[in-house]
Amino acid sequence: MVTTSDGTNDAIVWGLGAEGSQRLVGFDGDTGEVVFAGGGDAELMANVRRYETAIAARGRIFVAGDNQLYAFTP
């Protein structure tokens, strides 16, 4: 998933560490540099499966796990 600040600028490419790091990671769309590294241990996402897609709504990023909905405010 990709978000921008205004529809065209400041693109961030979001990836999920499903079945791996269990973290949400954001990459600068121009440089590939990590701009959000998943936060602390309290922000791990258990039971998120590969090929899962996050959604952005109302200033948050939502990720669904097996029995849990995770919400991030980057």
N, C-alpha and C positions, 0 to 999 in steps of 0.2 A: 504494500500500500504506500502511496505517496501523499504527503500533505504539503501545502504551501501557505505562505502568510497572506496572500491576496489573490490566489488563483493562478499566478504565474511566477512569483519570486520566492526565494528562500525555500527551495524544495528540500524536504527530508524524506528519505526512503526508509520505511520501517520494516524490520524483520523480526521474526519470532524464533527464539531458541527452543522450539518445540522438540521434545524428546532429547534435548541436549542441555544447554545452559539454563533453560527455563526462564529466560529474560527477554524483555522487549528491548530492541536495540534500534537506534536511529542513526542514519548515515547522511551526511551532507550530500545533497544531490549533485553538487558541482565537483566536489573534491573526493568524496568517498570517506572522508574522515568521520570517525564516530563522534556524534554530538549528544547522544544519550546512550548510556551503557547499562541500562536495566535497573538502576537503583540499588538498594541494599537487600539484605537477606529477606526482609519482610515483603519484598516485591517479586519473589519467585512465583512463577505460574506452574502449578502442578497439573498434570494430566491434560496438557495442551498437545494436540496431535499435529504431525506434519501435514502440510498443505492447508493448515488453518489460515484464515485471513482475518486480520483485524479490521475494524471500522472506526472512522472518526466521526464524532457527532457532539455538538455542543461543547467544543473545546476539550474533549477528552478522547482517548483512544480506548476502545473496548475490545477485549479478547475473550472468547468463550472457551472454557475447559470442559471436562466431562460433566462436572456437577457444580461449576463455579463460573461466575462472570467476573472478569478482572477489568478495572477501570484505572487508567493512568491520565494524569494531567502533566504533560511534558512541559 
